[in-house]
Amino acid sequence: MHYHPGKANVVADALSHKAHCNCLIVMPKDITLCQELENLGIETIPQGSLANLKIDSNLEAQIVMAQKEDNGMKYLKEKISNKAPTDFKMDDAGVI
């Protein structure tokens, strides 16, 4: 066996290298609906369970309280009760 330096020894050089395996692991980026709900902190209920959800709004109460304290609304209420021409109407509870 004779050693040939440089480019003359290409075949022997290639055969002497260790074989490497570059394996890639591919993970899907698709997020399922269940995973999205879990990320939002929402739990799913197993089939057969019954739940009731009731949502109450306090928006109307906030509007009534705001109208009682607002000087502009007091002026409009006086105008309506004096039957002055206006585009507004007041209900029985005094809400414009």
C-alpha positions in Angstrom: 0.0 0.0 0.0 1.4 3.4 -1.0 0.3 6.8 0.4 -0.4 9.5 -2.2 -0.7 13.0 -0.7 -3.2 15.6 -1.8 -5.7 15.2 -4.6 -4.3 11.8 -5.7 -5.7 10.2 -2.5 -9.3 11.3 -2.9 -10.9 7.8 -2.9 -9.0 6.6 0.1 -9.7 9.8 1.9 -13.5 9.6 1.2 -13.6 5.9 2.3 -11.8 6.6 5.6 -14.4 9.1 6.9 -17.1 7.9 9.3 -20.6 7.8 8.0 -22.8 10.4 9.5 -26.6 10.3 9.7 -28.3 13.7 9.8 -31.9 12.9 10.9 -34.4 15.6 11.2 -37.5 15.3 13.5 -40.4 17.2 12.0 -43.1 18.3 14.4 -46.4 19.6 13.0 -47.2 23.2 13.8 -50.9 22.7 13.4 -52.5 23.5 16.8 -55.7 21.6 17.4 -58.8 23.2 18.8 -58.4 21.3 22.1 -54.8 22.7 22.4 -56.0 26.2 21.7 -58.7 25.9 24.4 -56.2 24.5 26.8 -53.9 27.5 26.2 -56.8 29.9 26.9 -57.5 28.1 30.2 -60.8 26.7 28.9 -61.6 23.1 29.9 -63.8 20.8 27.8 -66.5 18.9 29.6 -66.9 15.2 28.9 -69.9 14.1 26.9 -73.0 13.6 29.0 -72.3 16.5 31.4 -74.8 19.3 31.6 -73.9 22.9 32.5 -75.8 26.1 32.6 -74.4 29.5 32.0 -76.1 32.7 32.7 -74.7 36.1 31.9 -76.1 39.2 33.5 -75.4 42.7 32.2 -75.3 45.7 34.5 -75.0 48.1 31.6 -78.5 49.5 32.1 -77.9 50.1 35.8 -74.7 51.9 35.0 -76.5 54.1 32.5 -79.2 55.0 35.0 -76.7 55.9 37.7 -74.7 58.0 35.2 -77.8 59.9 34.1 -78.7 60.7 37.7 -75.3 62.3 38.3 -74.8 64.1 35.0 -75.8 67.8 34.8 -76.5 67.7 31.1 -79.0 64.9 31.6 -80.7 66.8 34.5 -81.1 69.7 32.0 -82.6 67.4 29.4 -85.0 65.9 32.0 -86.2 69.4 33.0 -86.7 70.3 29.3 -88.7 67.1 28.7 -90.8 67.5 31.8 -91.6 71.2 30.8 -92.7 69.8 27.4 -90.1 71.9 25.5 -89.3 70.7 22.0 -86.6 68.0 22.0 -85.7 64.8 20.2 -85.4 62.9 23.5 -88.0 60.9 25.4 -88.0 59.8 29.1 -89.5 56.5 30.3 -91.4 55.9 33.5 -88.2 55.2 35.4 -86.8 58.6 34.5 -84.2 57.3 32.0 -83.7 59.2 28.8 
